[in-house]
Amino acid sequence: DQTIKDAQQLAERLNDASVRVDGILVKVDTLLGSGQADGMIADARNTLKSFKQVADTLNARLGTITDNLARFSGQGLQDVEALVQDSRRSINRIEEAV
């Protein structure tokens, strides 16, 4: 459950960062359009765009990851626990037989 909460918090932070990056990109576009930009500003703009793409991609995938973790922590985890219990019973039977 903590992993799911952590993933959700990460998704929220990425959304917040993405909004801030959008605002920065608007300001950079304004500056670039004003003719005052040099190579460093253009590099910063490209870096911010790359960061936004990574954040958007990760954010899109976090939903799937969170869903899968939630599914596993429910039925999947119960199945693993049942398998462990069955294995312990089998080992106990083998030990009793020997």
MITOR-30223 format. One record per residue: y, z, x of N, C-alpha, C in turn. Coordinates in nm, 3 decimals, decimal comma. Example, Ala and Ser with C-alpha at 12.3 -4.5 7.8 and 13.67 -1.06 7.14 Angstrom:
% MITOR-30223
[[-0,569 0,780 1,319] [-0,450 0,780 1,230] [-0,330 0,780 1,320]],
[[-0,225 0,708 1,285] [-0,106 0,714 1,367] [0,003 0,787 1,290]],
//
This chain:
% MITOR-30223
[[-0,120 0,000 0,081] [0,000 0,000 0,000] [0,127 0,000 0,086]],
[[0,123 0,072 0,199] [0,239 0,076 0,288] [0,266 -0,062 0,346]],
[[0,158 -0,136 0,376] [0,175 -0,271 0,432] [0,246 -0,360 0,331]],
[[0,210 -0,347 0,206] [0,273 -0,428 0,101] [0,420 -0,391 0,088]],
[[0,450 -0,261 0,092] [0,590 -0,218 0,084] [0,669 -0,270 0,204]],
[[0,607 -0,262 0,323] [0,674 -0,312 0,443] [0,702 -0,461 0,433]],
[[0,604 -0,536 0,382] [0,621 -0,681 0,367] [0,732 -0,712 0,266]],
[[0,738 -0,634 0,159] [0,843 -0,656 0,059] [0,980 -0,623 0,117]],
[[0,989 -0,516 0,196] [1,116 -0,481 0,259] [1,158 -0,590 0,357]],
[[1,060 -0,643 0,432] [1,091 -0,751 0,525] [1,143 -0,873 0,451]],
[[1,081 -0,905 0,337] [1,127 -1,020 0,258] [1,270 -0,997 0,208]],
[[1,300 -0,874 0,165] [1,436 -0,845 0,119] [1,536 -0,858 0,234]],
[[1,499 -0,810 0,350] [1,589 -0,820 0,466] [1,611 -0,966 0,504]],
[[1,504 -1,045 0,496] [1,519 -1,187 0,528] [1,609 -1,256 0,427]],
[[1,596 -1,220 0,301] [1,685 -1,277 0,199] [1,830 -1,241 0,229]],
[[1,855 -1,114 0,263] [1,991 -1,071 0,296] [2,043 -1,146 0,417]],
[[1,958 -1,158 0,520] [2,000 -1,228 0,641] [2,028 -1,375 0,611]],
[[1,947 -1,434 0,524] [1,965 -1,574 0,488] [2,100 -1,596 0,419]],
[[2,138 -1,502 0,332] [2,268 -1,512 0,264] [2,381 -1,503 0,366]],
[[2,368 -1,410 0,462] [2,472 -1,397 0,564] [2,478 -1,522 0,651]],
[[2,361 -1,577 0,684] [2,359 -1,699 0,765] [2,426 -1,813 0,690]],
[[2,402 -1,822 0,559] [2,469 -1,926 0,479] [2,620 -1,913 0,489]],
[[2,670 -1,790 0,480] [2,815 -1,768 0,491] [2,867 -1,808 0,628]],
[[2,792 -1,775 0,730] [2,832 -1,812 0,866] [2,833 -1,964 0,882]],
[[2,731 -2,029 0,826] [2,724 -2,176 0,836] [2,843 -2,242 0,767]],
[[2,887 -2,187 0,654] [3,005 -2,241 0,586] [3,127 -2,229 0,676]],
[[3,142 -2,112 0,738] [3,256 -2,092 0,828] [3,248 -2,185 0,948]],
[[3,127 -2,201 1,002] [3,110 -2,291 1,117] [3,140 -2,434 1,077]],
[[3,092 -2,475 0,959] [3,121 -2,611 0,911] [3,272 -2,632 0,897]],
[[3,343 -2,532 0,846] [3,488 -2,541 0,833] [3,553 -2,557 0,969]],
[[3,507 -2,477 1,065] [3,561 -2,483 1,200] [3,530 -2,617 1,265]],
[[3,406 -2,664 1,245] [3,367 -2,793 1,305] [3,450 -2,906 1,246]],
[[3,480 -2,896 1,118] [3,558 -3,000 1,053] [3,705 -2,997 1,091]],
[[3,749 -2,888 1,151] [3,890 -2,876 1,185] [3,924 -2,941 1,319]],
[[3,824 -2,986 1,393] [3,849 -3,050 1,522] [3,866 -2,950 1,636]],
[[3,845 -2,820 1,612] [3,862 -2,719 1,715] [3,730 -2,682 1,783]],
[[3,624 -2,744 1,743] [3,492 -2,704 1,794] [3,463 -2,769 1,927]],
[[3,387 -2,700 2,007] [3,337 -2,758 2,131] [3,185 -2,750 2,130]],
[[3,123 -2,778 2,242] [2,977 -2,780 2,249] [2,913 -2,647 2,216]],
[[2,978 -2,538 2,255] [2,921 -2,407 2,229] [2,915 -2,376 2,080]],
[[3,016 -2,414 2,007] [3,018 -2,392 1,862] [2,908 -2,475 1,796]],
[[2,893 -2,598 1,842] [2,788 -2,684 1,786] [2,651 -2,625 1,813]],
[[2,630 -2,571 1,933] [2,502 -2,506 1,966] [2,479 -2,384 1,877]],
[[2,585 -2,306 1,855] [2,573 -2,189 1,769] [2,535 -2,230 1,627]],
[[2,594 -2,337 1,580] [2,564 -2,386 1,445] [2,418 -2,427 1,435]],
[[2,369 -2,499 1,536] [2,229 -2,541 1,536] [2,136 -2,420 1,543]],
[[2,174 -2,321 1,622] [2,093 -2,199 1,633] [2,087 -2,127 1,499]],
[[2,201 -2,116 1,432] [2,203 -2,050 1,302] [2,121 -2,126 1,198]],
[[2,127 -2,258 1,203] [2,045 -2,338 1,111] [1,897 -2,314 1,137]],
[[1,860 -2,309 1,266] [1,720 -2,283 1,301] [1,676 -2,146 1,251]],
[[1,762 -2,046 1,270] [1,731 -1,912 1,223] [1,711 -1,911 1,072]],
[[1,797 -1,980 1,001] [1,787 -1,985 0,855] [1,657 -2,053 0,813]],
[[1,618 -2,160 0,881] [1,494 -2,228 0,848] [1,374 -2,136 0,870]],
[[1,375 -2,063 0,982] [1,265 -1,970 1,010] [1,262 -1,860 0,903]],
[[1,378 -1,805 0,870] [1,385 -1,699 0,769] [1,337 -1,750 0,633]],
[[1,379 -1,869 0,595] [1,336 -1,926 0,466] [1,186 -1,951 0,463]],
[[1,133 -2,005 0,573] [0,989 -2,032 0,581] [0,910 -1,902 0,574]],
[[0,951 -1,804 0,653] [0,881 -1,676 0,652] [0,892 -1,609 0,517]],
[[1,008 -1,615 0,458] [1,028 -1,555 0,326] [0,938 -1,621 0,221]],
[[0,925 -1,752 0,228] [0,839 -1,824 0,133] [0,693 -1,783 0,150]],
[[0,651 -1,759 0,272] [0,511 -1,724 0,298] [0,483 -1,577 0,274]],
[[0,583 -1,492 0,284] [0,561 -1,349 0,264] [0,513 -1,319 0,123]],
[[0,557 -1,397 0,026] [0,510 -1,376 -0,111] [0,360 -1,394 -0,120]],
[[0,308 -1,498 -0,059] [0,164 -1,524 -0,059] [0,091 -1,415 0,017]],
[[0,145 -1,377 0,133] [0,082 -1,273 0,214] [0,078 -1,141 0,136]],
[[0,188 -1,107 0,073] [0,195 -0,983 -0,004] [0,096 -0,986 -0,120]],
[[0,086 -1,098 -0,189] [-0,010 -1,111 -0,299] [-0,153 -1,093 -0,249]],
[[-0,185 -1,156 -0,135] [-0,319 -1,144 -0,080] [-0,349 -1,002 -0,035]],
[[-0,251 -0,934 0,025] [-0,271 -0,795 0,065] [-0,293 -0,707 -0,058]],
[[-0,216 -0,732 -0,162] [-0,232 -0,654 -0,285] [-0,371 -0,677 -0,345]],
[[-0,416 -0,800 -0,344] [-0,547 -0,833 -0,398] [-0,656 -0,765 -0,315]],
[[-0,641 -0,771 -0,181] [-0,742 -0,710 -0,094] [-0,741 -0,559 -0,110]],
[[-0,623 -0,499 -0,118] [-0,617 -0,353 -0,128] [-0,674 -0,305 -0,261]],
[[-0,687 -0,394 -0,356] [-0,748 -0,358 -0,483] [-0,899 -0,380 -0,478]],
[[-0,945 -0,490 -0,531] [-1,087 -0,519 -0,542] [-1,152 -0,542 -0,406]],
[[-1,085 -0,610 -0,316] [-1,144 -0,639 -0,185] [-1,176 -0,513 -0,108]],
[[-1,086 -0,417 -0,111] [-1,108 -0,291 -0,041] [-1,221 -0,213 -0,106]],
[[-1,229 -0,217 -0,237] [-1,339 -0,149 -0,307] [-1,472 -0,212 -0,268]],
[[-1,476 -0,344 -0,253] [-1,598 -0,411 -0,212] [-1,640 -0,370 -0,071]],
[[-1,544 -0,358 0,019] [-1,575 -0,316 0,156] [-1,626 -0,172 0,156]],
[[-1,562 -0,085 0,078] [-1,608 0,054 0,070] [-1,750 0,061 0,015]],
[[-1,780 -0,020 -0,086] [-1,915 -0,022 -0,143] [-2,016 -0,071 -0,039]],
[[-1,978 -0,172 0,039] [-2,066 -0,222 0,144] [-2,094 -0,115 0,248]],
[[-1,993 -0,040 0,287] [-2,011 0,068 0,385] [-2,104 0,175 0,329]],
[[-2,085 0,211 0,203] [-2,171 0,312 0,141] [-2,315 0,264 0,134]],
[[-2,336 0,139 0,095] [-2,471 0,082 0,090] [-2,534 0,081 0,229]],
[[-2,455 0,047 0,329] [-2,507 0,044 0,467] [-2,547 0,184 0,512]],
[[-2,469 0,284 0,479] [-2,502 0,422 0,516] [-2,631 0,467 0,449]],
[[-2,646 0,433 0,321] [-2,769 0,470 0,250] [-2,889 0,402 0,313]],
[[-2,874 0,276 0,350] [-2,985 0,203 0,413] [-3,021 0,266 0,547]],
[[-2,921 0,302 0,625] [-2,948 0,365 0,755] [-3,015 0,500 0,735]],
[[-2,971 0,577 0,637] [-3,035 0,706 0,609] [-3,181 0,688 0,570]],
[[-3,211 0,588 0,489] [-3,349 0,561 0,448] [-3,434 0,523 0,568]],
[[-3,379 0,440 0,655] [-3,453 0,399 0,775] [-3,479 0,520 0,863]],
[[-3,379 0,606 0,882] [-3,397 0,726 0,964] [-3,501 0,819 0,904]],
[[-3,501 0,833 0,771] [-3,599 0,919 0,705] [-3,740 0,863 0,719]],
[[-3,751 0,731 0,718] [-3,882 0,667 0,729] [-3,938 0,680 0,870]],
[[-3,851 0,686 0,969] [-3,894 0,696 1,109] [-3,917 0,839 1,140]],
//
